[in-house]
Amino acid sequence: MVQAPVTSSLTTEMIEEVIAGLPIQGRIILRLLLIQYLDITHEEILYMVADRPDPRCVSGKKPVTTMTQESITAMIERRDEYRRRARLRRERTWLQCVALNNQARTASALAARAATLLTAQGVSSETIERLTGEARSAVPSTTLRLLEERWDRHEIPAEEYQKHRLVIEMQTQLRFAERFKKRLELAQREQHTSDCTVLADHEIGHIWGIPAGTLAARKVKFLAQYLTVLQAKCSGVAAGPDSLSLDLWKNTTQVLSHTPVERSIATYDGLERTESALLEKLAAYALIRIPEAVETKFWNSLVYGASSNAVHSETTRTLFGLQRLISVQKDLDTGDETLDEELLKRTAPISKESESVANQHDAGRSELTELQQHILRSFTGG
C-alpha cells in the first residue's frame, strides 16, 4: 500500500527551497515552467547562453564562443517577453474577477435600495416580489417610451412617474446583477485555467535555444527529481519513482496562485479617444449608469484592450481600463443614503419649465450664431 503524501503543509517557501536545491539545469526548467510566478536569475541566463548549441558547429566552422553581449541581451529579451505575457494574463484574469465582483455587488445594492424606495411609496411586498420575478423578461425601452409619452401629455403626476421609473430601474439593476454574476463565474474559471498554465515546451525551447529532444529529457528528469524531494519534505518519507504523486505538481501551481499578483504599469491606450472621456465613462460604469445595450461592448473593450473607439492598442491585451475601473470602484460611495440619492436623481421627471428654458436658450444661441455669421460676412465683404 502506497502512503498518500501530506500536501496540506505545502508552502511557497517550501517550493522555492526545493527548486533552489536542484542542479542549475533543473532550476532553469522549473523556473521557466513557472515563469508567471518565479524569476530566472542572471546566473541562469548566462548558463542558458553558454549551454545553447553553436550553429557554426553544424555548418562545419570552428566555434569561437557563444557568450557575447548580443546573445545575452537576446536571451534576456526573450525571457522578459514570455514572463510579461504570462504575468499580464494572470493579472488580467484577477482584475476581471475583482471588477465583476464589485459590479455585481453594486447592482444588487441598487436593486435593493430601489425596492426599499418603492416600499416607502406604498408598493406592497407582493408586488415587488412579482416585479422582481418579471425582471428578466421585462422590456424597459418600450415601457420607458410609453411612460415618457404619458408624462409629455400631462397624463401622469410626478410621483407616479417616479414610481414607474423606480420599477424600471430596479428591474434593470437586477438584470445587471445577474449578468455580472454569470460573467464572474466565467472569469473565475478562466483565472483557474490561467493559474495552472505553464510554459509549453516550444516556448521554453525558444527561450533556451536547445533541441526539443534534449529539453524533453531534462524536463522529465528534473520534474521527477523535484516531485521526489517535495514529497519527502511534505510526508517525511522518501518516495520511490513508482510512488510519486502527480497531485503535487497541481498543488504547486495552486499554492503559487495564492501569491500576490504583480501589478503592471499600464499606459493609456486610446480607449474612448481621450483619457478624460474614458474616466468619465468608467465613473458611469462603476455606478451602473451605462445603458444595457452598450455595456457588453464597453466591457469587452476593457478586457481585450480594443474597441471601435480606440485609437491604438498594445501588442498584447492592455490592462489600463481594468486598473482604472477598480480604482474608481474603490473610491465609490455605496452607502444607502448615497444610493437612494442617486436613484431618486435618475428617476426624477424632467420638469416642463426646464425644457422650456433649455429650448429658449438653444433658440437664443442659434440667433446669436446667425448674428455672428452676419458680422463675419460684413468684415470679409461677403
Beta strands, then each sheet from edge to edge (+ up, - down):
end
